[in-house]
Amino acid sequence: MGLIQKIFGTHSENELKRIYPIVDAVEALEPEIQKLSDDELKGKTREFKKRLADGETLDDILPEAYAVVREASSRTNVLNMRHFPVQLMGGIVMHQGRIAEMKTGEGKTLTAVMCVYLNALAQKGLHVITVNEYLANRDAEWMGEIYRFLGLSVGVNMRALQPHQKRAAYFVPYSYFHPLGIEVLNFPSNIITSERGYSARFSCSLVFLVKERFFSTFLDIAGQLPL
């Protein structure tokens, strides 16, 4: 390690220093959030949407939204799975639009839930892209327990669905897809439609999130796209 790195730290170390305070803010909210009843926890979704409508940003509500997801996930009547600090960090990085590299077993699927929930609160639509239909269907059901508990609708797009079913998947606040590049290429009629506002919503108002197996997903797409 060079002298400059010893003094100022590496890029990764500096980035982590920016993330640690956000993680601390999430964890500091845990005792307060744990006291909420199921109904009060579910009510946080309406509260967050109102706060966003009143001018707060997603970054403003991130610590509390992540604390709510963490608590909802950990309750025995939902998943009984609690996010660890490393997963909080991964969720923050994903919200920032960057790749969160995590090792096998560190819980990528659960990590993504916080970022998905937060961005779905903007009510602009959100797609989670994963590597195959098995994972898309599995995660829509598995992680869907958290989203449905918190009042969000969940959709999943599979190749075998009829056009009207695919359109319904696009319209829910958040959907699991395999993989979107193939969907756009093979089924343009599902995206470009005469229904007022639909094509504009798709092209301008969706939040896209590649959930996990980032490079595998795009290698898979590359192998299927015609030249």
ABEGO torsion letter per residue (X at the ends): XBAAAAAAEBAAAAAAAAAAAAAAAAAAAAAAAAABBAAAAAAAAAAAAAAAAAGBBAAAAAAAAAAAAAAAAABAABAGBBBBAAAAAAAAAAAAGBBBBBBBGAGAAAAAAAAAAAAAAAGAEBBBBBABAAAAAAAAAAAAAAAAAAGBBBBBBBAABBAAAAAAAAABABBBBOBAAAAAAABAAAABBABBGAAAAAAAABBBBBABGAAAAAAAAAAABBX
